[in-house]
């Protein structure tokens, strides 16, 4: 993804930008406040003044990035048809190197997100963040699935009796995305990615006619 801190407007953004760059370069395990300070163009002591340690800083970074995603949604910056949004989301979370889009995560960023998510197993601050993150992305997916199903406009005579709520499909896609990011970050052979992306798209094609947009 493009550096969201290219033009920081205050000290907090400058520190978060330094943390973002250092995290993508070194990963979570090798990240230190000192390395963050090396990316900071002011006195490294300011990092210690604002944050007690790297985890407090990284949780703030994650929250800032998620706030930015929500703001982009509110501003309508993802200007594409609902079905295209679903395809782009699936591609970005299963084969990020195949996506040429300013909002798509690159492989390094995706890998560090997986590292940070692993911290949620034992750290409440990370867990709280990723629970919020899942809610935000599932709401985004639910709205997109609802809009895509409405656009598909299945014939009333062909509607199945066991229709699905958009939230069911959204939850499945979010779980697939989380697993896709984990697999991408922890395996060297990426031959599975194309099959997974095709399978996910076929799942969407099969499910959309069954989705009740009004559910």
Secondary structure, 3 states (H helix, E strand, C coil): CCCCCCCCCCHHHHHHHHHHHHHHHHCCCCCCHHHHHHCCCCCCHHHHHHCCCHHHHHHHHHHHHHHHHHHHHHCCCCCCCHHHHHHHHHHHHHCHHHCCCCCCCCHHHHHHHHHHHHHCCCCHHHHHHHHHHHHHHHHHHHHHHHHHHHHHCCCHHHCCCCCEEHHHHHHHHHHHHHHHHHHHHHCCCCCHHHHHHHHHHHHHHHHHCCEECCC
